[in-house]
């Protein structure tokens, strides 16, 4: 049976001035913040390609045999030296060409409760944005459990075409590249030939504990997949429930992969970031690879074959529906996207070690630029690779849905105004409902809700306690990353609805010992995906536009 989504959509209706959520479940912020300068570090933007007869790749790449891994087709990648030289030349030539054309770039963000499209120009400036909501949740309850009417896949499909149809015709005719982000760890089992879902989508926070014994027997200690919510656990659970067969007929795609497939129609495409929770190792070889133990799995042929660096070209749009709406006469290419939280990170334009982005909407997601990679599934910590840097982070379902479950929209606005952060006596007595809790999805909606005790007499004090408890999870998590060897957090940019709540920012800053906490200048994940589309179109080494 399809397992319900946990804490997926409940924060969506909170008003913007309460600073808690948007149509995507993450919110919007236009507050100005200092813009980080791009890093001078070299970027290696390779692509890992699996040669598979049933899936063609539009991107040129060298393929080489690998006799040691008969269970999975061969991988190939370009060397760091070669890619660095290519990117340096591309950066020089592309900056001048960018200034000379009128191309536009589309970023699509598919969140927990809706989708958003952002279009930017060749300088990275926003041209237009639009949103689409998913159908109503069936048997949702206050915690957001349930699925939309018609199912998740149809909700995403409908939102995609709604977003594109709402863009002005002249905008659609100038879009030269598009990139998609989706929720990390959400996967679909699809028909290998058509790409259509063969099983209800398994969402990011669904647990497949029945797969843990097997996954822990093959994956190294501390590996990201050693979590009941990992994509690999979901794949293994499905394969067993399907009678340990079907690997020849079906394939796995991530949330963003499937949306992109609706545009380009090419099988087996994914990106480094979405593939991480499936088991892809971004530090293996010059450009990352699936480890040998994954290539020997009985369902290894179901893994996405082409694992590309975010911001690199995948394929021109090719499906009939996509070509009807994206009508650029010079063509439109799909660029490898990323996860929703990394897209929000890209939107903040952070590149300096110690810079961090907290996405604070329905859920909580943390990303920190680090000079070192750290991973420990037991602590909910894992490392992504992006433009040559390590992004250390994790996520939790202890976010804005906790607020929406206890207060109405109007109450949240009024009670936030009543909170007095200068009342030392009250501040010293604020309860912490989640002491010691770090990142991860270990707490169910019921467990997280039951933990909200004792409840202070005054509603504003109860709200203050919830805000502080979530802030405590964030602060402990960044501290744990540093203790594991990651770069120490120096400043935090906030994306999502929480970015618009200055009192919450103050609470979070105090919890982290006074570290600056400011709103991202661009807080929408769709903006980050648009920057990746621009990066791929011009073959740039970074997503940060030139000042």
DAWO-V431630 format. One record per backbone hydrogen bond with DSSP energy under -0.5 kcal/mol. CO is the residue of the C=O (numbers start at 0). NH is the residue of the N-H. If there is no record, write none. Layout:
co = (CO/CO)
nh = (NH/NH)
This chain:
co = (4/8/10/14/14/14/15/21/23/23/24/25/28/33/42/45/46/47/48/49/51/54/65/68/73/75/78/79/80/81/82/83/84/85/86/87/88/89/90/91/92/93/94/96/96/97/103/103/104/105/106/107/107/108/108/112/113/114/115/116/117/118/118/119/120/124/127/129/131/135/136/137/139/140/142/143/145/146/147/150/151/152/153/154/155/156/157/158/159/160/161/162/163/167/168/170/170/171/173/175/176/177/178/179/180/181/182/185/186/187/187/188/188/189/190/195/200/201/202/207/208/210/211/212/213/213/214/214/219/221/222/224/226/227/229/230/231/232/233/234/235/236/237/238/238/239/245/245/248/250/252/253/254/255/256/257/259/259/260/262/262/265/267/269/270/272/274/274/274/275/276/276/278/279/280/280/282/283/288/290/290/291/293/296/298/299/301/304/304/305/305/306/307/308/311/314/318/319/320/321/321/324/327/331/332/333/333/334/335/337/338/339/340/341/342/343/344/344/345/351/353/353/354/355/356/356/357/357/358/358/359/360/361/361/362/363/364/365/366/367/368/369/375/375/376/380/381/383/385/388/389/389/390/391/392/393/394/395/396/398/399/399/400/402/402/407/408/409/410/411/412/413/414/415/418/419/421/422/423/424/425/426/430/431/433/439/443/444/445/446/448/450/453/457/458/459/460/461/462/463/464/465/466/467/468/469/470/471/472/473/474/475/476/477/478/479/480/481/489/490/491/492/493/494/495/496/497/499/500/501/502/503/504/505/506/507/508/508/509/515/517/520/522/523/523/524/525/526/527/528/529/530/531/532/533/534/535/542)
nh = (6/11/13/17/18/19/18/24/111/112/361/496/522/35/44/308/48/306/50/51/54/51/68/71/50/48/82/83/84/85/86/87/88/89/90/91/92/93/94/95/96/97/98/99/100/100/175/176/119/178/117/109/180/110/115/133/110/131/108/129/106/126/127/104/123/120/118/116/114/148/139/146/144/143/6/7/4/137/150/154/155/156/157/158/159/160/161/162/163/164/165/166/166/171/172/173/174/327/103/332/105/334/107/337/109/339/185/254/201/189/252/197/198/250/194/190/202/186/205/210/211/214/215/216/216/217/217/218/222/376/225/226/229/207/233/234/235/236/237/238/239/240/241/243/244/242/248/249/191/189/187/257/258/259/260/261/262/263/264/317/318/268/305/307/274/275/277/278/279/278/230/231/290/281/283/288/284/287/280/293/294/295/296/299/301/302/251/49/306/269/307/47/271/311/335/333/322/323/324/324/325/326/330/316/177/313/314/179/310/181/342/343/344/345/346/347/347/349/348/354/489/490/368/492/358/366/359/494/360/364/497/399/398/400/360/395/358/393/356/391/353/389/378/380/379/375/392/390/388/385/369/391/383/367/381/365/439/363/398/401/402/403/404/405/406/411/412/413/414/415/416/417/418/418/420/422/423/426/427/428/428/429/432/434/436/396/447/448/449/450/451/452/455/461/462/463/464/465/466/467/468/469/470/471/472/473/474/475/476/477/478/479/480/481/482/483/485/484/515/355/517/357/519/359/498/499/500/501/504/505/506/507/508/509/510/511/513/514/512/491/493/522/495/526/527/528/529/530/531/532/533/534/535/536/537/539/538/544)
